[in-house]
Amino acid sequence: MGVREGFEELYGTAPEGVWAAPGRVNLIGEYTDFNEGFVMPLALPHTAVAAVSRRTDGVLRLHSADIEGPVVELHVDELAPLTNTSWAAYPAGVVWALREAGHAVTGADVHLASTVPTGAGLSSSAALEVVTALALDDLYELGLTGPELARLAQRAENDFVGVPCGIMDQTASACCTEGHALHLDCRDLSIRQVPFDLASQGLELLVVDTRVKHALGDGAYAERREGCEEGARQLGVSHLRDVAYEELDAALARLSDERVRRYVRHVVSDDHRVERVIALLDAGDVRAIGPVLTDGHASLRDDLRISCEELDLVVATANAAGALGARMTGGGFGGSAIVLVESADVDTVTKAVTEAFGSAGYTAPRVFPAVPSAGARRLS
């Protein structure tokens, strides 16, 4: 059953419209966003889809086709941060953020369904937030831009849900375009669409979802953010973005804490890797980004220390089987890796990774192509 039909069955009338917003995978630039650095995500073909209608009585009704349970009924005047721990906090948080920003959202009926894999580090939560924000922007004629919707969705996740994420996920979902990767400057939030047409080059970017999430990741994001902020303080800059790559060795020599030194080295070098990837793509040398991806994985594994055995196995096995490059992507301690591969080698690499997981006693990974896709949009 589609979301339109599901909406009609739930609420007894047709929705005013249907919208979609994608998940994302990050090509390069990890843990750089909260350091005001650079990131380079692309939207996936997997989307969160919402059928929505306005209400004028202050009632917000939310339902997910993917999560068993009744319609969640809330009142917009009673929405308060950190009071809801269910999936409904994400769309409810968007309504709260819109109202906090002065937009007169007086309620809505919402029915959601998503094909974005959850727990895979592919921003299923950002897709929920952005699709809700876009639908309400359209229905209430708020006139918000993609970057503005992304900021409101980020505020919903930071302040209402209580997750201290950066701006990348929401911006990718709101602003990506088909056939491109998105170069986002997390300082001024300027964006550039970088052509990334892999098919024309005989290439594919695979996502390998390890299907694992290790408890070690709990609190790791906040700890690394604190370490990066401490590094910036010790170096006398507002954010690590201000440390030039050419001056990295001198900066590291000024840091006495080995943990902080590792974090600083990762962030400054990953910002540089984003710039290297853009230069190679601009030059039309797509295959040459493969080693940069693998370098990025080594930094995430050794300096940031957020990889795990499953992710390391994907990268090592894929590269040994002929991939051009690979790295973990996202928050780490599980989730997904990306693999750049010749189209002719997709089956070989996929088979090698799957067999390696079997030999190690791991659950078989889910492997699918990351086709650079469109950002949030109205469907009907």
C-alpha positions in Angstrom: 0.0 0.0 0.0 1.3 3.4 -1.0 1.5 6.4 1.5 -1.4 8.1 -0.2 -3.6 5.0 0.2 -2.3 4.5 3.8 -3.2 8.1 4.6 -6.7 7.7 3.3 -7.2 4.5 5.3 -5.9 6.1 8.5 -7.5 9.5 8.3 -10.6 8.9 6.1 -9.7 11.5 3.5 -7.1 12.1 0.7 -3.9 14.0 1.7 -3.2 17.4 0.3 0.1 16.1 -1.1 2.9 13.6 -1.0 6.6 14.5 -0.6 9.9 12.6 -0.5 13.3 13.3 1.0 16.4 11.0 0.6 18.9 9.5 2.9 22.5 10.2 2.1 25.9 8.7 2.1 29.0 10.8 2.7 31.7 10.4 0.0 34.4 12.2 2.0 34.8 14.5 5.0 33.9 12.8 8.3 33.5 14.5 11.7 34.5 17.7 9.9 31.1 19.4 10.0 31.0 20.5 13.6 34.6 21.8 13.1 33.2 24.2 10.4 35.0 22.2 7.7 34.1 20.6 4.5 31.9 17.6 3.7 30.8 15.9 0.4 27.6 13.8 0.7 25.4 12.6 -2.1 21.7 11.7 -1.9 20.6 8.1 -2.2 17.7 6.8 -4.2 16.2 5.6 -0.9 13.7 8.1 0.5 11.3 8.9 3.3 7.9 9.6 1.8 5.2 11.6 3.6 1.5 12.1 2.8 0.4 15.2 4.7 -2.6 17.5 5.2 -3.0 20.6 7.3 -5.1 21.0 10.4 -6.4 24.1 12.0 -7.2 22.8 15.5 -3.6 22.5 16.8 -3.6 18.7 16.6 -0.6 16.9 15.1 -1.3 13.2 14.1 1.7 11.1 13.1 1.9 7.5 11.8 4.6 5.4 10.3 4.0 2.5 7.9 7.3 1.0 9.0 6.8 0.9 12.8 4.0 -1.1 14.3 1.7 1.0 16.5 -1.2 3.4 16.5 -1.4 7.0 15.3 0.6 9.2 17.6 -1.6 12.3 18.6 0.1 15.4 20.0 -0.9 19.0 20.4 1.4 21.6 18.8 1.1 24.0 21.8 2.4 21.2 24.1 5.4 20.2 22.1 8.5 20.4 24.3 12.1 19.3 23.8 13.4 16.0 25.2 9.9 14.8 26.1 9.4 12.2 23.4 11.8 9.3 22.9 10.0 7.5 20.1 10.4 7.8 16.3 7.7 10.5 16.4 10.1 12.9 18.0 11.7 13.6 14.6 8.7 14.9 12.7 7.2 16.5 15.9 10.5 18.2 16.5 10.2 19.8 13.0 6.8 21.2 13.9 8.3 22.6 17.1 11.2 24.1 15.3 9.0 25.8 12.7 6.8 27.2 15.4 9.8 28.4 17.5 11.0 30.2 14.3 7.7 32.1 14.2 5.9 30.1 11.5 2.2 29.6 12.3 1.9 25.8 11.8 -1.5 24.9 13.3 -1.4 21.1 13.0 -1.2 18.3 10.5 -2.1 14.8 9.7 1.1 12.9 8.6 1.6 9.4 7.3 5.2 8.3 6.6 7.0 5.4 5.0 10.7 5.0 4.4 13.1 2.9 2.3 16.2 4.4 3.9 17.9 1.6 5.9 17.8 2.4 9.6 20.9 1.9 11.8 23.1 1.9 8.7 24.5 5.5 9.1 22.6 6.7 6.0 20.6 9.4 7.8 17.1 7.9 8.0 16.3 10.4 10.7 17.3 13.4 8.6 15.1 12.1 5.8 12.1 12.0 8.2 12.8 15.5 9.4 13.4 17.1 5.9 10.4 15.5 4.3 8.2 16.8 7.1 9.7 20.2 6.9 9.3 20.4 3.1 5.7 19.3 3.3 4.8 21.9 5.9 6.7 24.6 4.1 4.7 23.8 0.9 1.3 23.5 2.7 1.7 26.6 4.9 3.4 28.6 2.0 6.3 29.5 4.3 8.7 30.2 1.4 11.7 28.6 3.0 14.8 27.6 1.0 16.5 24.2 1.1 19.3 25.4 3.4 16.7 27.0 5.7 14.7 23.8 5.9 18.0 22.0 6.7 18.8 24.3 9.5 15.3 23.9 11.0 15.5 20.1 10.7 18.9 20.2 12.4 17.5 22.3 15.2 14.7 19.7 15.6 17.3 16.9 16.0 19.7 18.9 18.2 17.3 20.7 20.6 14.1 18.6 20.4 15.4 15.1 20.0 18.6 15.8 21.8 21.1 14.5 19.2 24.1 16.8 18.7 24.5 16.2 15.0 26.0 18.7 12.5 24.3 20.2 9.5 25.5 17.8 6.8 22.7 15.2 6.9 19.8 17.6 6.7 21.5 19.7 4.0 22.2 16.7 1.9 18.6 15.5 2.1 17.3 19.0 1.3 19.7 20.2 -1.3 21.4 17.4 -3.3 20.8 17.1 -7.0 20.7 14.1 -9.2 24.1 13.1 -10.7 26.1 15.3 -8.3 27.8 15.2 -5.0 27.3 18.2 -2.7 30.3 20.2 -1.5 29.1 21.9 1.7 31.2 24.4 3.5 30.0 24.0 7.1 31.2 27.4 8.1 29.1 29.6 5.8 26.8 26.8 4.6 27.5 27.6 1.0 27.0 24.7 -1.3 28.3 23.6 -4.7 27.0 20.8 -6.8 29.9 18.8 -8.1 29.2 16.5 -11.1 29.6 12.9 -10.1 28.2 10.8 -13.0 29.8 7.4 -12.2 27.9 5.4 -14.8 29.3 7.4 -17.7 32.8 6.5 -16.4 32.0 2.8 -16.1 32.1 3.0 -12.3 29.8 2.3 -9.4 29.9 3.4 -5.8 28.7 0.6 -3.6 27.3 0.9 -0.1 28.1 -2.0 2.1 25.8 -2.0 5.2 27.5 -4.2 7.8 24.2 -4.6 9.7 26.0 -4.0 13.0 26.1 -1.2 15.5 28.5 -1.6 18.4 27.7 -0.2 21.8 31.2 1.3 21.9 29.7 4.1 19.8 27.5 5.3 22.6 28.9 8.6 23.7 31.8 8.4 21.2 30.5 11.3 19.0 30.3 13.7 22.0 33.7 12.6 23.3 35.4 13.3 19.9 33.6 16.6 19.5 34.9 17.6 22.9 38.4 16.6 21.9 38.3 18.6 18.7 37.0 21.6 20.6 39.9 21.2 23.1 42.3 21.0 20.2 41.0 24.3 18.8 41.3 25.9 22.2 44.9 24.8 22.6 45.8 26.0 19.1 44.1 29.4 19.7 41.5 29.0 16.8 37.7 29.1 16.9 37.4 25.8 15.0 39.9 23.3 13.5 38.8 24.6 10.1 41.3 27.4 10.8 44.3 25.1 10.9 45.8 25.1 7.4 46.9 21.6 6.2 50.3 23.0 5.3 50.7 24.0 9.0 49.4 20.7 10.4 52.8 19.3 11.6 53.6 22.5 13.4 50.2 22.6 15.0 50.5 19.0 16.2 53.9 19.7 17.8 52.1 22.2 20.0 49.7 19.6 21.4 50.7 17.5 24.4 47.6 15.3 24.6 48.0 12.3 22.3 44.2 11.8 22.0 43.6 15.5 21.0 46.6 15.3 18.6 45.0 12.4 16.8 41.6 14.1 16.5 43.2 17.3 15.1 45.2 15.3 12.6 42.2 13.5 11.3 40.0 16.6 11.0 42.6 18.8 9.3 43.7 16.0 6.9 40.1 15.0 6.1 39.2 18.6 5.1 42.2 18.4 2.8 41.0 15.1 1.4 37.6 16.8 0.5 39.6 19.4 -1.4 41.6 16.8 -3.2 38.5 14.9 -4.2 36.9 18.0 -5.6 40.1 18.8 -7.6 40.2 15.3 -9.1 36.5 15.4 -10.0 36.9 18.8 -11.6 39.8 17.4 -13.6 37.6 14.5 -14.7 39.9 12.0 -13.0 37.2 10.1 -11.1 39.2 6.9 -10.6 41.9 8.8 -8.8 39.7 9.5 -5.8 39.8 5.8 -4.8 43.1 6.0 -2.9 41.9 9.2 -1.2 38.9 7.3 0.1 41.2 4.5 1.4 43.5 7.1 3.1 40.4 8.5 4.7 39.5 5.1 6.2 43.0 4.8 7.6 42.6 8.1 9.4 39.2 7.2 10.7 40.5 3.9 11.9 43.9 5.0 13.4 43.4 8.7 14.4 39.7 9.0 15.1 39.4 5.4 16.1 35.8 5.0 15.2 36.0 2.0 12.9 35.4 -1.7 13.8 36.4 -5.1 12.6 33.5 -5.4 10.2 34.2 -2.1 8.5 37.9 -2.8 8.3 37.1 -6.2 6.7 35.0 -4.5 4.1 37.7 -2.1 3.1 40.6 -4.6 3.1 38.6 -7.2 1.3 37.2 -4.9 -1.4 40.5 -3.3 -2.1 42.2 -6.8 -2.4 39.4 -7.9 -4.8 40.1 -5.0 -7.2 38.2 -2.0 -5.8 39.7 1.4 -6.6 39.2 2.5 -3.0 37.0 2.2 0.0 36.3 3.7 3.4 33.8 3.6 6.3 31.3 6.3 6.2 29.2 8.0 8.9 29.5 7.9 12.7 31.4 4.6 12.9 31.4 1.6 15.2 29.3 -0.2 12.6 27.0 1.1 9.9 28.2 1.3 6.4 31.3 1.5 4.1 31.5 2.8 0.6 33.5 1.1 -2.2 34.5 2.7 -5.5 34.6 0.0 -8.1 34.7 -0.6 -11.9 31.2 -1.6 -13.0 32.7 -4.8 -14.4 34.1 -5.7 -11.0 30.9 -5.2 -8.9 30.0 -8.9 -8.7 33.6 -9.9 -7.9 34.0 -7.4 -5.1 30.5 -8.0 -3.7 31.2 -11.8 -3.7 34.5 -11.3 -2.0 33.1 -9.1 0.8 30.1 -11.4 1.4 32.4 -14.5 1.6 34.8 -12.7 3.9 31.9 -11.9 6.3 30.8 -15.5 6.2 34.2 -16.8 7.0 34.5 -14.4 9.9 31.1 -15.6 11.3 29.4 -12.2 10.7 25.9 -11.6 9.4 25.9 -11.2 5.6 26.2 -7.5 4.7 23.7 -5.7 2.5 25.3 -4.3 -0.6 23.7 -1.8 -3.0 24.7 0.9 -5.4 24.8 4.5 -4.3 23.4 6.3 -7.3 23.7 10.1 -6.8 20.0 11.1 -6.6 17.7 14.1 -6.2 17.1 15.9 -2.9 13.8 16.6 -1.2 10.9 17.2 -3.6 7.1 17.1 -3.9 5.8 14.0 -5.6 2.1 14.9 -6.0 
